[in-house]
Structure formats: C-alpha cells, structure tokens
C-alpha cells in the first residue's frame, strides 16, 4: 500500500516553509494573474523561483497553480507570462482551461519548453473515469478529482484508471457552486470568482423573505418574515421531513419560492427555492476528511490535498501536522486516532462536514447560523521568535494570561504547559498579554524555535 503525497497550500514563502516543517511533501502556490487566488497571494515570479529552489533543496515538490478560466485578453498574454515559470521547472502546473493546456503542451511537445507535468484542476469538473481517460490521452499527468464525488466513486475511477495519478481534496472551505464555478461575487460587485477575485458572497449575512404570488410582470413579491425567525428551530422542527439525496418525504413548504436579501444590500431580493435534491442556502460547512484518510490510502489515491492559500500560517502548520499523522498511521496499518479530529477543532471553522465523500442528509452540508469561522476548542495566540536562557520571546496574536493552559506546536512534537509567569522584554512581570503587536517572554523548555502558541479554551 503506497503512501500518498500530502499537498498543502502556500500563500507565502513563510507558509510554504511551515508546511514542509510540519510534514507536507509538496505545496501549491498561485501564478500571478492566472490563479483563482489572485488576492492575498504573495507569490510573484521571484518568490516562485525561490520557492521551487527551496523545495528541491529539501527534497520536496512545488506546484504552480494556473487554473483560471480566461477571457480572450488573458489568453493573448498567457504564453508570455507562463514561459518564465516553466523555465524554473516546477514539479507541476495545475491548470483547468483546455485551450491553455493545449497551448502549453504544444510548446513542450515541440521541444521549445522543458517538460513540466500538467495537473488538471478541480475546476475542470472531472467526475467519471472516461473523462480521466480523455485527459490522459491529451497528455495530462494528474487529475484533481471534483469534490462532488463519493469515496465509492473515487474507488471506481481508481480501478478503471490504474495508471493515472489521482488527487483528492481532504480539508478546507467548500464552495456552493459545482467545482467552484460560482457567479455570485461577479453578480454583486463585478469581482469574478473564476478570474481569481472571489469575495465569498456565499458567506454573507442574508435574510430570507417569503414570496407571494407573482405580479403581472412575473416577479415574485416579498412578504418580510418575522424578525425573530430562527432557521435552527425551523430546521429542527422539519428535520425528519427534508428530502436528502434520494428518499424521504418533502417538506410541505419546500415547493414555495423564497426571496433572499443580503444584509448590506437592502431591497435587492433574489428568489431561491428547494427542489428534491436539497436546499440551496449558500454557506457550506468546511470539509474535513481526516477520518477517511485510511480509506483513501487503501483506494490508492496519489495525493491528498488541503485547501487554503489565503489561510494563516497556523492553519497550514496544524493541518499539515494532523494529516501527516493520519497518512502515516494509515500507511503503517495503525487504526485511526480520534484525537486528530480534536486537533482540527482547534482551527477556526464553519463547522465540519465530509462533503460528498459520504452521502448524508442535505442539511448536514450547510451552516445555517453563521457565515464566519468560529473558534471552538482553542485559539492561536502567538509565535516564538527567539529562545534562550529558558525563555521564549513570543510575538502575540491574541490575548492570553498567566494561568492559561497553552499548547506548544512544534515539528518535533506538541506539548501542553500551564503558563505560570510572563515578562515584558524589559523584564517586568506581566499577568496578561492583550494581543498583537506586543512581544512578551514566557518560560520555555524543550524544542521551541519557530513554535506556534495556542491557548486552550475553558
């Protein structure tokens, strides 16, 4: 049983290094102007070159994401802009658009460019084995399968395509549009998600309004719902009647048309409705498949991927460390360790779901109560910047105090300590570190250089 690659996001060189330190085999970073994370992407051409060099020096891999769906203006400039990236010889190009893939492969096959493997992005919506065979015939070396597949469907594709590299997402944000092909952000404020400028409009705070009969113009008219309406209570009441992905009685209100109103856009009403496949309220929970790593390893998936190039260094470190342990346990035949689930609860999240890997009731996928990530188990509070004489200098990120239980997260292993004292850099005793941008000193023994500090919540 082969050990799959662990692939982590890199929004910066610092996050790339953290991913490698905590167990990643490879990272992916966005090409300027041509990836779907154009915002919050610190990788310019120079950083891509430095990242590739550092990765190869460490025996790791570095993939470049170039997966937007371009309009004509970007097609005209694409070969000019991708050529210097290919000359740096990354370990793979993650691409989605068939026209751009054709252009790049032609240059490589003609001998004008060095050979760089093409990985087909999740944006290409690959959901069956014949599509995999098609892309294999074209010259693509790896398929990043759509998130809409179940574990059984992934296994069937593996069996039909034994000699093709397959990659599967196991953690991170989920999109409400099929394979991320969303138009909502572009509709609201002309920032096209498919050009890398998504504003996460699916996470905004919307109010639902009941719609009356259509008027003469065919428009549904709103009737504002009561202000104390609780979706959680309504969901609980109707839980047994909602139709999931096949089976179950439909709720009597499911066939009505409702109108959505986003908090910051009063009066802009959007009709929505539910059909037999489920409800389309837009805020998905986050994907977490650490408990399914063993099955994915048994299936023979080549790469397990974590989403999150705009996430923090703490997120990258924690997910790399957790999924590294899950992969190593599975490859060694050790049973799944439920403590890994607790470790991931330490990250801010919108609630977790296995997505489509397992078929569940429709409401299990959605978070109806909050559009923002919440801290439930512990909170990231600082980074160790220097050590010496039994003390660590910590750059604080959030509040912590003497008496708190802290988790020290380090590539050499994690440990828990009770904070018994704290000092300013001048040596004055402190009881509380209120947060950024303060630096403080705390007692520290054991490996600590570059460690992350987490406060365990009561």
Secondary structure, DSSP 8 states (H G I E B T S, - for coil): ----EEEEE-SSHHHHHHHHHTT-SEEEEE-TTTSS--TT----HHHHHHHHHHHHHTT-EEEEE------HHHHHHHHHHHHHHHHT--SEEEE--HHHHHHHHHHHHTTSS----EEE-GGG---SHHHHHHHHHHT--EEE--TT--HHHHHHHHHH-TTSEEEEEEEE---SSGGG---HHHHHHS--GGGT----GGGS-EEEEEEEEE-TTS-EEEEE--TT--HHHHHHHHTTTS--SS-S---TTTTS-EEEEETTSTT-EEEE--BTTB---S-B-EEE-GGGHHHHHHHT-SEEEE--TTS-HHHHHHHHHHHHHHHHHHHHT----THHHHHHHTS-BS-EE-TTSS---GGGSB--S-SS-B--SEEEEEEEEEEETTEEEEEESS-EETT-EEEEE-TT--EEEE---EEETTS-B-SEE--TT-EEEEE--SS-TT-EEEEE--
